[in-house]
Amino acid sequence: MDAIRAARELGRAIQGDDKYIALQMAQQRNEEDKELQELIASFQMLRGQFNEEIQKPQRSQDTIQELDAQMKESYAKIFANPNMIAYNEARTEFQTFMSYVNQIIQGSTDGKDPDLIEYEESCAGNCSGCSGCG
């Protein structure tokens, strides 16, 4: 079997995986959640106003602080929404799954036996308190 055909099969297998399906369903619920979409639109509007204000030569620190507080409140509401919470959980599970798949692929290209490659949690570039990569 050639590698391209295997990659296409892998793509189909990923799309059929429960983690992928859960992420797609969570994304769809977010898109259908009118309250969440209104919160996101409100946040984007506030962010636009904030960006406009900070670019003004005669910007108002009071306005900037007020818009910043409103953006933080709006952001908190977005991420407290049950559908957004479910989406983030599904996304995290899918990202972990894909990290494992990528570790198997990378390990295989490094000459390791794909059947022996186990999942290793990634540090994601945060080296604080790290004893070194290896």
N, C-alpha and C positions, 0 to 999 in steps of 0.2 A: 504494500500500500504506500502510495507516495504521501509526503508530508502535507501537501496542500489539501488533498482529499481528507486526510486525518484531521487537519485544522478545521475544515468545513464541518466534519462530523462532531468535533469538539464544540464548535459554535452552536450546532443544533442541540447538543447535550446540555450546554449551559442554558439555552433558552427553554429547555424542558425541565430544568431543575426547579425544585420547590422554592428555593431562595430567590431565583430570578422572577418566578411567577408572583411570589409574595411582594417583591419590590414593585413590579409592574402594577399590581392591584392596589398597593398603597399609594402609588403615584396617581392612579386614576381616581381614587377616593379624594386625594388632595385637590385634584382638578375639578371635581364635582362638588366640593365643599364650598358653597357660596360665601359663608362667613369667613373661612380661611382666605379665599381669594380676595375678599374685600379688605381683610387685614393686610395682605401682601401689597395690594394696590395702595392702601393708605401709607404703608411703610415706604414704598417707592416714591410716593408723592413727597413725603417728608424728607426723604434723602435728597430728592431733587431740589427742594427748597433750601435745605442745609447747604448743598453744594453751591447753589447760586449765591447764597448769603456769604459764604466764606471767600468767594471770588470777587466780591464787591470791594472797591477801594475804600469805601466808607462803611465797612461792615459793622454791625451791631453785635457786641459780645452778648448782650442780653438775649437777642434773637437767636444767636448761635446756641447759647446754653438752653434756651427753651426748646428749640428744635431738636437738639441732642437728647434732652430728657424725653420728649415725645417719641423720638425714634427708638430709644431704649425701651420705653413702655410698649410700643407697638411690636418691637422685636420679641419681647418677652411673651406677649399675647400669642404671637404666631407660633412660637415654640412650646407653648403650653396647650395648644390645640391638640386634641386626641388623635386626629388624623395625621398631624405633623409628627407627633411622638411616634406613632406606629410607622410612619414612613422612615424616620431616622433610624429606628430599630431595624427595619427591614434592610435599609441601605447598609448599615453596619454589618449585618449578617452576610449580605451579598459581597461586600468589600472583603470581608475575612475569607469567604469562600474563594473569591477571585485571587486573593493573595496566595492561597494554597495552590490553586491551579497554576499560577504564574511561577511559584517556587518549584513545582514539579517540572514545568517546561524549562526553566532556567537551569535547574539541577541536571536535567537530562542533557542540555547543551554543554554542560560542564563535564559530561562523562559519567555522571552518577546513575545508578540503577533507579529508574522511575518508580519501581515497586517498593523501594526502600526509603524514599523521600517522605519524611514526616513534616507536618506543619510546624513552622517556627514563627512565633509572633514577631512582627517587625517592630523596630524601635521608631520607625517613621521619621528618622533624622534627628530625634531628640537625644542628644548625647549626655545630658545631665545625669550624673551618677552612673555612667556606663563604664564597664570594665574593658570595653573594646569590642570591636566586631571580630568575628572569627568564623 
